[in-house]
């Protein structure tokens, strides 16, 4: 089964992440380990002092890449009620591995001679194997003095432990230090891991953080969320080996620790209030991978923006899914790329940098017309033609995310409502860019007008509460009548008039969608609703933030949704997960974790900046 994450602890510095229990040990939960990219370097890790494990009393995660674990060593302590001997482990993840100091602190009245022992093992398992709840074959260690080496394929790992004795015990590598403590003293040992992957497709950034640091003074919850979010976003920064020097944000840890077109675009868009640097580099990275030809196996098409980049084919056991290392199965990344280019330009991205991307802009616009609208009906739709790709290719990409109100799954090709909004905005704003640089944008304005007319002719449906946009059109061009959070993405794009925007806002703020901790993905009156359904009732922070952004753009106060996210952020210690349960705030006094949610997740963290920007704009207008 897929490992659960909600009660485990992670520290990270992309492309490395470490998952452990509250005492710092690894191996008690299937997700545990130290990872470089999609490869697990260490699968089990134990600390023993005097031949026994300590008793955990505290963990302090004072940075995204650092944690301190405190344990008592009572097996070596005296008989006094106060503890007089403890171990303090300071673990720091680096972009190439890990370093850890173990400090043994004594308040004993007598000298102490003992040992500190680190035992570890490695299975070098791929992340998709870990995600399926399985492990790999044990690695074989080679010893050379105070260093141990191991590896497989293109991955090489080295552990160095100065002053330690190294030995191999079955599948374990054991590091042992002899310690002498005089009364009232401390002793510290250190060990470190360094790893390389010659086949890596992503690597650590080589340039500084490309955004400014905002000042938040009037709301303690928002201040704490923004501070932790920006620390996590710093730790999620990556570059590709194909485009060195160009940063983007990894989608999330542990499952999506790489480049995702849609996620990286939305996260960069949300961070525009802090500068255009991340947006510009994200645009250039994705332009480097923009499709050039039609390849059915990867879903590549000319002008199309990619979905995800991996080291190897990603296989999902039991789901008949096998995604190639560079996969293009997304319908929304291409119009979102155009939207980000326009927004970054409006936010101050230099004309010279924008001009360099104009050929990619024209290719992306052409993809919407020539490939995105595959049947010529004026709307963008998708269907998996590979036979092993994603059946749904919007942001709600699980297999059961598009369903009728009675819970029946819609059959594709599918035309999602929010994708029409992205495409409409992209065509109009793409025309603005073309005309600014002396090119003709008239044709794209006409195309956008036809799309808008087609949308309003086909997507609107009614129920006893009134009119609302359907989530999608199915293969027979019927509007799929479930009420979903997707409609929040229409706001602020220009696709709706003022009256229609108010109708959408009323739905979003209704108890059926607003849980009190953010927007549910599916309304509670739908047959398929379940508060822990991945896209069938859970709350995604970024999804709610997009609605907040749209409401603010339409001049409609988003305060209740902002308060809901702030309350959720506080409950998750300001590290907002990928998603959480959709239970009503009035029913359960805190948000329920979705136990396999990524944490941190780029667009969930970036949602903090969207809330900050909305509050700042609202204060300025009032």
C-alpha distance (Angstrom), angle and dihedral (degrees) to the residues before:
residue distance angle dihedral
X1 . . .
X2 3.78 . .
X3 3.82 109.9 .
X4 3.80 118.3 -107.0
X5 3.79 117.1 -125.0
X6 3.79 108.6 179.6
X7 3.82 97.4 95.9
X8 3.81 97.3 37.0
X9 3.81 128.5 91.5
X10 3.79 127.6 -123.5
X11 3.79 133.9 -169.9
X12 3.77 120.3 179.8
X13 3.77 149.7 175.5
X14 3.78 106.9 -177.7
X15 2.95 128.7 -82.8
X16 3.84 86.6 24.5
X17 3.81 125.7 63.3
X18 3.80 132.4 174.1
X19 3.82 123.4 -155.7
X20 3.78 118.1 -167.7
X21 3.77 144.9 148.7
X22 3.81 123.4 -93.5
X23 3.81 90.7 -90.1
X24 3.82 92.8 53.2
X25 3.78 95.4 -108.2
X26 3.79 122.9 132.8
X27 3.78 128.4 -149.0
X28 3.80 105.4 51.0
X29 3.82 92.9 93.2
X30 3.82 126.4 43.6
X31 3.83 93.1 -121.8
X32 3.79 93.8 55.2
X33 3.74 118.9 119.2
X34 3.77 149.2 80.5
X35 3.81 112.0 -83.8
X36 3.78 135.2 -166.1
X37 3.78 105.9 -161.5
X38 3.79 106.2 -48.7
X39 3.83 95.8 -19.4
X40 3.80 124.8 92.3
X41 3.81 110.3 -136.0
X42 3.82 99.0 180.0
X43 3.78 122.0 25.4
X44 3.83 102.1 173.8
X45 3.80 129.7 30.4
X46 3.81 130.2 173.6
X47 3.80 134.8 175.3
X48 3.79 119.9 -152.8
X49 3.77 127.9 -179.2
X50 3.77 116.2 -163.8
X51 3.78 89.3 -5.1
X52 3.82 96.7 -56.4
X53 3.80 138.6 85.9
X54 3.78 118.2 -107.6
X55 3.80 127.0 -123.9
X56 3.79 113.1 -102.0
X57 3.80 116.8 -126.3
X58 3.82 107.5 158.5
X59 3.78 147.5 11.9
X60 3.80 124.8 -166.7
X61 3.80 119.0 -168.0
X62 3.78 100.1 -170.9
X63 3.81 96.6 162.8
X64 3.80 137.7 18.3
X65 3.81 90.6 -104.4
X66 3.80 101.4 36.0
X67 3.80 138.5 65.0
X68 3.79 134.6 172.2
X69 3.81 120.0 -149.2
X70 3.81 121.1 -164.3
X71 3.79 124.1 -164.5
X72 3.78 135.6 169.8
X73 3.81 120.4 -122.0
X74 3.79 98.2 -151.5
X75 3.80 94.4 156.0
X76 3.84 87.2 72.9
X77 3.81 97.3 32.9
X78 3.78 128.5 103.9
X79 3.79 125.4 -106.4
X80 3.81 96.0 -95.7
X81 3.81 117.8 118.5
X82 3.82 91.6 -122.6
X83 3.79 116.0 76.9
X84 3.81 110.7 -115.6
X85 3.79 102.0 178.9
X86 3.78 128.2 54.3
X87 3.80 141.1 160.5
X88 3.80 119.9 -134.4
X89 3.81 115.2 -165.4
X90 3.80 118.5 -166.2
X91 3.79 110.5 -166.2
X92 3.79 122.7 -172.3
X93 3.78 124.8 -177.0
X94 3.78 115.7 -146.4
X95 3.79 130.6 -168.3
X96 3.81 89.0 -99.0
X97 3.78 103.7 34.0
X98 3.78 141.4 -53.6
X99 3.77 141.4 -60.7
X100 3.77 125.7 -161.9
X101 3.75 135.4 -174.2
X102 3.80 120.3 -159.3
X103 3.79 112.4 -160.4
X104 3.78 118.8 -169.1
X105 3.81 109.8 -158.0
X106 3.80 122.3 -166.0
X107 3.80 134.3 -167.0
X108 3.79 91.3 169.5
X109 3.77 119.3 134.1
X110 3.81 92.2 -135.3
X111 3.82 133.2 56.5
X112 3.80 116.9 -96.2
X113 3.77 131.3 -149.8
X114 3.78 115.2 -170.6
X115 3.79 144.3 130.1
X116 3.77 135.0 -103.7
X117 3.78 113.0 -149.3
X118 3.80 131.6 -171.5
X119 3.82 115.8 -168.7
X120 3.78 120.1 -173.5
X121 3.77 141.0 166.5
X122 3.78 135.2 -165.9
X123 3.79 134.5 -150.8
X124 3.84 98.7 175.2
X125 3.81 87.4 -141.0
X126 3.79 121.3 176.3
X127 3.80 116.2 -116.8
X128 3.82 94.3 -114.7
X129 3.82 88.3 56.8
X130 3.80 90.5 50.2
X131 3.81 90.8 47.2
X132 3.79 89.6 56.6
X133 3.81 89.9 56.0
X134 3.78 96.1 -106.6
X135 3.80 134.9 114.9
X136 3.78 136.4 -142.1
X137 3.77 134.2 -117.0
X138 3.82 117.3 -74.2
X139 3.79 116.5 -92.8
X140 3.80 121.5 -125.3
X141 3.82 116.8 -122.3
X142 3.80 126.3 -142.5
X143 3.81 117.9 -159.2
X144 3.80 127.9 -146.5
X145 3.81 113.4 169.5
X146 3.80 109.1 -65.9
X147 3.81 92.9 -10.0
X148 3.81 131.5 80.6
X149 3.80 125.0 -163.7
X150 3.78 134.3 -163.7
X151 3.77 139.2 154.3
X152 3.76 149.9 147.5
X153 3.78 133.0 -146.1
X154 3.82 105.6 -18.0
X155 3.82 96.3 -22.5
X156 3.80 119.5 103.8
X157 3.79 124.7 -177.1
X158 3.80 131.8 -173.3
X159 3.81 129.7 -173.0
X160 3.79 118.3 -163.2
X161 3.80 122.8 -169.0
X162 3.80 114.1 175.1
X163 3.77 113.5 -148.5
X164 3.81 93.8 12.6
X165 3.76 132.7 117.6
X166 3.81 111.4 -127.0
X167 3.78 125.5 -152.6
X168 3.79 138.6 159.6
X169 3.78 116.9 -126.2
X170 3.82 109.5 -175.9
X171 3.81 105.6 -63.0
X172 3.81 92.5 -12.6
X173 3.76 131.3 95.9
X174 3.82 107.3 -150.9
X175 3.82 124.3 -160.2
X176 3.83 115.3 -168.0
X177 3.79 130.0 -173.6
X178 3.80 126.3 -173.9
X179 3.79 111.0 -133.8
X180 3.79 131.0 -162.8
X181 3.81 119.2 -171.4
X182 3.76 124.8 -173.2
X183 3.83 115.4 -155.4
X184 3.80 113.2 -67.4
X185 3.82 95.1 9.1
X186 3.79 139.8 115.0
X187 3.78 136.0 -143.2
X188 3.76 128.6 -162.1
X189 3.78 133.9 -160.4
X190 3.78 127.7 -172.8
X191 3.76 136.9 -157.2
X192 3.78 132.0 176.4
X193 3.78 142.7 -165.6
X194 3.79 125.5 -143.4
X195 3.81 121.9 -176.2
X196 3.78 139.8 176.6
X197 3.79 134.5 -169.7
X198 3.78 115.6 -160.4
X199 3.83 89.7 -164.4
X200 3.79 96.9 50.1
X201 3.80 116.2 137.0
X202 3.82 94.7 -166.9
X203 3.77 130.3 44.5
X204 3.79 141.9 177.7
X205 3.82 117.9 -72.1
X206 3.79 118.4 -97.4
X207 3.81 97.1 -159.7
X208 3.83 133.4 61.3
X209 3.79 127.9 -90.2
X210 3.83 105.7 -66.3
X211 3.81 99.6 -145.0
X212 3.79 138.1 71.1
X213 3.80 125.6 -112.7
X214 3.81 112.9 -112.2
X215 3.77 125.4 -145.0
X216 3.80 116.2 -124.9
X217 3.79 115.2 -177.4
X218 3.80 110.5 146.8
X219 3.82 102.4 60.6
X220 3.80 121.5 43.0
X221 3.81 94.0 -162.9
X222 3.78 92.1 51.8
X223 3.82 91.9 44.8
X224 3.78 92.5 52.4
X225 3.80 92.9 45.0
X226 3.81 93.5 49.4
X227 3.81 92.2 47.4
X228 3.78 94.6 50.5
X229 3.80 92.7 40.3
X230 3.79 92.9 54.1
X231 3.80 90.4 48.3
X232 3.80 90.1 52.6
X233 3.81 92.2 45.6
X234 3.80 89.3 52.2
X235 3.81 88.7 54.3
X236 3.84 91.5 48.3
X237 3.81 94.4 57.6
X238 3.80 115.8 122.0
X239 3.77 142.5 163.3
X240 3.80 128.9 -150.1
X241 3.77 121.5 -119.7
X242 3.81 87.1 -126.9
X243 3.82 93.8 56.4
X244 3.82 108.1 30.6
X245 3.78 115.5 -170.3
X246 3.81 93.8 28.3
X247 3.80 112.0 107.6
X248 3.78 129.9 -152.8
X249 3.77 134.9 163.2
X250 3.79 120.7 -100.1
X251 3.79 108.6 -125.1
X252 3.80 97.0 -122.3
X253 3.78 150.2 -50.0
X254 2.93 131.8 -63.5
X255 3.82 107.3 -1.6
X256 3.81 102.6 29.5
X257 3.80 102.9 37.8
X258 3.78 95.1 147.1
X259 3.80 144.4 56.8
X260 3.81 115.3 -43.7
X261 3.79 115.8 176.1
X262 3.79 99.2 -145.9
X263 3.81 96.5 38.8
X264 3.78 95.2 45.6
X265 3.80 91.3 47.9
X266 3.79 95.3 50.0
X267 3.80 93.2 44.8
X268 3.80 91.3 50.8
X269 3.80 90.6 46.7
X270 3.80 91.7 52.2
X271 3.82 90.1 51.4
X272 3.82 94.9 53.1
X273 3.83 91.8 103.1
X274 3.83 85.7 67.5
X275 3.81 96.0 50.6
X276 3.79 142.7 -64.5
X277 3.80 99.8 -101.2
X278 3.80 97.4 96.5
X279 3.80 92.3 42.7
X280 3.80 91.9 51.7
X281 3.78 94.8 49.6
X282 3.82 92.6 43.8
X283 3.80 89.7 52.4
X284 3.80 91.4 50.2
X285 3.82 93.5 47.4
X286 3.79 92.1 52.0
X287 3.80 91.7 43.8
X288 3.80 87.6 57.1
X289 3.82 88.9 59.2
X290 3.82 96.5 39.0
X291 3.79 112.2 137.5
X292 3.80 118.7 -96.1
X293 3.79 104.1 176.2
X294 3.79 141.3 17.6
X295 3.80 111.8 -91.9
X296 3.79 113.1 169.1
X297 3.80 96.2 -162.5
X298 3.83 93.7 58.6
X299 3.86 97.6 28.8
X300 3.81 88.6 -122.4
X301 3.81 116.3 158.9
X302 3.81 132.0 171.5
X303 3.79 110.1 -79.1
X304 3.81 95.2 7.2
X305 3.81 120.9 136.5
X306 3.79 114.8 -131.2
X307 3.80 127.6 -109.4
X308 3.80 104.7 -148.5
X309 3.79 143.1 -11.6
X310 3.79 122.9 -144.4
X311 3.78 138.7 172.0
X312 3.82 91.6 -124.2
X313 3.78 139.8 4.2
X314 3.80 109.5 -62.8
X315 3.78 110.9 -132.6
X316 3.79 120.9 -170.4
X317 3.82 108.3 -158.8
X318 3.78 115.7 -132.1
X319 3.80 94.4 13.3
X320 3.83 101.3 77.6
X321 3.80 88.5 -125.6
X322 3.79 122.7 139.2
X323 3.79 114.3 166.1
X324 3.81 116.9 -165.3
X325 3.81 117.7 -124.5
X326 3.82 91.0 -99.5
X327 3.78 107.1 36.5
X328 3.81 128.0 178.7
X329 3.82 101.2 -172.3
X330 3.80 98.8 133.2
X331 3.80 129.8 105.3
X332 3.80 98.1 -167.4
X333 3.81 107.4 45.0
X334 3.81 93.0 79.0
X335 3.83 97.9 56.2
X336 3.81 89.4 39.2
X337 3.81 89.4 55.8
X338 3.81 88.9 56.1
X339 3.83 91.4 46.6
X340 3.81 91.4 51.8
X341 3.81 92.3 48.1
X342 3.79 90.5 53.4
X343 3.81 94.6 44.4
X344 3.80 92.3 47.4
X345 3.81 89.9 50.4
X346 3.80 90.6 50.6
X347 3.84 89.1 47.9
X348 3.81 92.5 55.0
X349 3.81 109.0 -82.1
X350 3.83 102.9 157.7
X351 3.79 116.9 -100.5
X352 3.80 91.3 -125.5
X353 3.81 91.1 58.8
X354 3.80 91.6 45.9
X355 3.80 91.9 48.3
X356 3.81 90.6 56.8
X357 3.81 88.4 60.3
X358 3.81 97.8 48.4
X359 3.83 94.0 99.7
X360 3.80 88.2 53.9
X361 3.80 90.1 47.5
X362 3.78 91.6 54.1
X363 3.80 91.2 46.6
X364 3.83 91.3 50.4
X365 3.80 92.7 49.6
X366 3.79 90.4 48.6
X367 3.81 90.4 51.6
X368 3.81 90.4 57.8
X369 3.80 90.9 54.7
X370 3.79 101.3 35.5
X371 3.81 102.9 35.3
X372 3.81 109.9 7.0
X373 3.81 89.9 59.1
X374 3.77 93.6 50.1
X375 3.82 96.8 169.4
X376 3.80 99.3 39.6
X377 3.82 96.4 -118.3
X378 3.80 92.9 128.4
X379 3.83 94.5 -105.6
X380 3.81 133.2 95.8
X381 3.79 117.1 -115.0
X382 3.81 138.3 165.1
X383 3.77 141.5 -152.2
X384 3.79 128.9 173.9
X385 3.80 106.2 -109.4
X386 3.80 96.2 173.0
X387 3.81 96.5 72.9
X388 3.82 90.4 -136.1
X389 3.80 103.5 54.3
X390 3.78 135.8 90.5
X391 3.79 113.7 -54.7
X392 3.81 90.7 -152.7
X393 3.78 118.1 42.9
X394 3.78 106.6 -176.2
X395 3.78 122.1 87.8
X396 3.79 88.9 -78.0
X397 3.77 92.1 64.1
X398 3.81 102.0 160.3
X399 3.78 117.1 114.7
X400 3.82 95.8 -109.8
X401 3.81 99.7 41.0
X402 3.82 98.1 104.5
X403 3.78 109.7 58.7
X404 3.77 142.0 144.7
X405 3.79 121.0 -106.0
X406 3.82 89.7 -97.6
X407 3.81 90.8 56.8
X408 3.81 97.1 -103.6
X409 3.79 112.8 140.6
X410 3.79 117.3 -113.7
X411 3.79 116.6 -122.2
X412 3.80 121.5 -129.9
X413 2.91 158.5 -79.7
X414 3.79 83.5 75.7
X415 3.82 127.1 -162.1
X416 3.82 108.2 -160.7
X417 3.78 120.1 -150.2
X418 3.81 96.2 -133.3
X419 3.79 92.4 49.4
X420 3.81 89.3 59.4
X421 3.80 88.2 52.9
X422 3.80 92.3 50.0
X423 3.81 91.0 47.5
X424 3.81 92.8 48.1
X425 3.78 91.6 50.0
X426 3.80 91.6 44.4
X427 3.80 93.6 51.5
X428 3.81 94.2 48.7
X429 3.77 95.4 42.9
X430 3.78 91.7 40.5
X431 3.80 86.6 57.2
X432 3.81 89.2 51.4
X433 3.79 90.2 54.4
X434 3.78 94.3 46.1
X435 3.77 92.4 50.1
X436 3.81 92.6 46.8
X437 3.79 88.2 57.5
X438 3.79 94.2 46.6
X439 3.79 99.2 -97.3
X440 3.78 130.1 122.1
X441 3.81 116.0 -95.4
X442 3.80 99.3 166.3
X443 3.78 94.8 102.6
X444 3.80 91.9 55.9
X445 3.79 92.5 50.8
X446 3.80 89.0 53.1
X447 3.79 90.8 47.4
X448 3.81 90.2 50.7
X449 3.81 91.2 50.6
X450 3.79 91.3 53.4
X451 3.81 91.1 48.6
X452 3.80 91.1 50.5
X453 3.80 91.6 50.9
X454 3.81 91.4 48.5
X455 3.80 91.4 49.2
X456 3.80 94.9 52.5
X457 3.78 91.6 44.1
X458 3.81 94.7 53.9
X459 3.81 114.1 20.7
X460 3.80 105.6 57.2
X461 3.80 118.1 97.5
X462 3.81 134.5 169.5
X463 3.77 136.8 -134.1
X464 3.82 131.4 166.8
X465 3.82 89.3 -76.0
X466 3.80 92.7 56.4
X467 3.79 137.7 -104.7
X468 3.80 125.3 -20.7
X469 3.83 138.2 158.5
X470 3.79 116.4 -93.4
X471 3.78 117.3 -121.1
X472 3.81 90.5 -118.8
X473 3.77 150.1 -28.0
X474 3.79 115.2 -103.7
X475 3.81 129.2 -141.7
X476 3.82 90.6 -75.0
X477 3.82 91.8 49.4
X478 3.79 91.7 -109.5
X479 3.83 117.0 147.0
X480 3.81 109.5 -111.1
X481 3.78 100.7 -131.2
X482 3.82 105.7 -149.5
X483 3.81 119.0 119.8
X484 3.79 109.3 -122.8
X485 3.77 142.7 165.1
X486 3.81 89.1 -108.6
X487 3.79 88.6 88.9
X488 3.80 89.6 67.9
X489 3.80 88.5 68.6
X490 3.82 90.3 63.8
X491 3.79 92.4 66.4
X492 3.77 117.7 99.4
X493 3.82 94.3 13.1
X494 3.82 96.1 98.3
X495 3.79 92.6 -116.8
X496 3.82 92.8 111.3
X497 3.77 130.3 54.8
X498 3.81 120.5 -132.0
X499 3.81 95.1 -92.3
X500 3.80 92.1 48.6
X501 3.80 90.7 48.3
X502 3.81 89.6 55.1
X503 3.81 90.3 51.5
X504 3.79 90.3 52.8
X505 3.80 92.2 45.9
X506 3.80 90.8 52.4
X507 3.81 90.2 54.3
X508 3.78 93.4 47.0
X509 3.80 93.1 51.2
X510 3.80 94.0 45.9
X511 3.83 120.0 107.2
X512 3.80 89.6 -112.9
X513 3.83 91.2 68.3
X514 3.81 106.2 16.8
X515 3.81 107.6 74.1
X516 3.79 94.5 -177.6
X517 3.81 88.1 -108.6
X518 3.81 96.2 62.1
X519 3.78 137.8 -59.2
X520 3.77 121.5 -41.1
X521 3.77 114.3 -130.1
X522 3.82 90.3 -133.0
X523 3.81 127.6 27.8
X524 3.78 118.8 -107.5
X525 3.82 92.8 -119.1
X526 3.81 92.6 62.4
X527 3.80 118.2 106.7
X528 3.80 91.6 -128.1
X529 3.80 96.5 48.3
X530 3.79 116.6 131.2
X531 3.82 122.5 159.2
X532 3.81 90.8 -133.4
X533 3.81 96.7 40.9
X534 3.81 106.5 124.9
X535 3.82 92.9 -128.2
X536 3.81 97.1 0.3
X537 3.77 104.3 81.2
X538 3.79 109.7 -26.7
X539 3.81 122.7 118.4
X540 3.80 121.4 -115.3
X541 3.79 114.8 -164.3
X542 3.80 94.5 -146.9
X543 3.81 91.2 50.5
X544 3.79 90.8 53.9
X545 3.81 90.4 44.5
X546 3.81 90.8 54.8
X547 3.80 88.7 53.3
X548 3.83 89.8 48.0
X549 3.79 89.4 51.6
X550 3.80 91.2 48.9
X551 3.79 94.9 46.2
X552 3.79 90.4 51.4
X553 3.82 90.3 49.5
X554 3.81 89.8 52.2
X555 3.81 91.6 50.3
X556 3.82 93.2 -110.6
X557 3.81 117.3 133.2
X558 3.84 110.6 -111.5
X559 3.81 94.1 -170.8
X560 3.83 98.6 122.8
X561 3.80 91.9 53.0
X562 3.80 92.6 46.7
X563 3.80 90.3 51.1
X564 3.80 90.0 49.2
X565 3.80 92.6 54.4
X566 3.80 92.1 45.1
X567 3.79 90.3 52.9
X568 3.79 90.7 49.0
X569 3.81 91.9 47.2
X570 3.81 90.8 53.2
X571 3.81 90.7 51.1
X572 3.82 90.5 52.9
X573 3.82 92.8 48.4
X574 3.83 88.4 -104.9
X575 3.80 94.3 -65.7
X576 3.80 97.0 111.9
X577 3.80 111.7 -152.6
X578 3.78 126.4 -136.1
X579 3.81 89.4 -96.8
X580 3.79 141.3 -18.8
X581 3.78 138.1 -159.2
X582 3.78 121.3 -66.8
X583 3.80 97.5 -136.6
X584 3.79 113.3 139.2
X585 3.78 116.0 -97.4
X586 3.79 88.0 -129.4
X587 3.81 91.8 55.6
X588 3.82 100.9 46.8
X589 3.78 119.7 24.4
X590 3.79 95.9 -135.1
X591 3.81 136.5 28.1
X592 3.79 112.9 -85.4
X593 3.82 113.6 -128.5
X594 3.77 120.2 -117.6
X595 3.78 92.1 -132.2
X596 3.81 99.4 -142.2
X597 3.82 96.3 43.3
X598 3.79 118.8 132.6
X599 3.78 115.0 -110.3
X600 2.97 121.2 -138.9
X601 3.80 100.3 24.3
X602 3.80 118.9 -177.4
X603 3.77 100.6 -133.6
X604 3.81 92.5 40.7
X605 3.81 89.1 55.1
X606 3.81 91.9 43.5
X607 3.82 88.6 54.3
X608 3.81 86.4 75.9
X609 3.81 89.7 66.1
X610 3.81 90.9 48.5
X611 3.81 89.7 54.3
X612 3.79 90.9 46.7
X613 3.80 91.9 49.5
X614 3.80 92.3 48.1
X615 3.80 91.4 50.9
X616 3.80 92.2 47.2
X617 3.81 91.8 49.0
X618 3.78 91.9 47.0
X619 3.81 91.2 50.2
X620 3.79 90.4 49.0
X621 3.79 93.2 50.3
X622 3.79 93.4 46.9
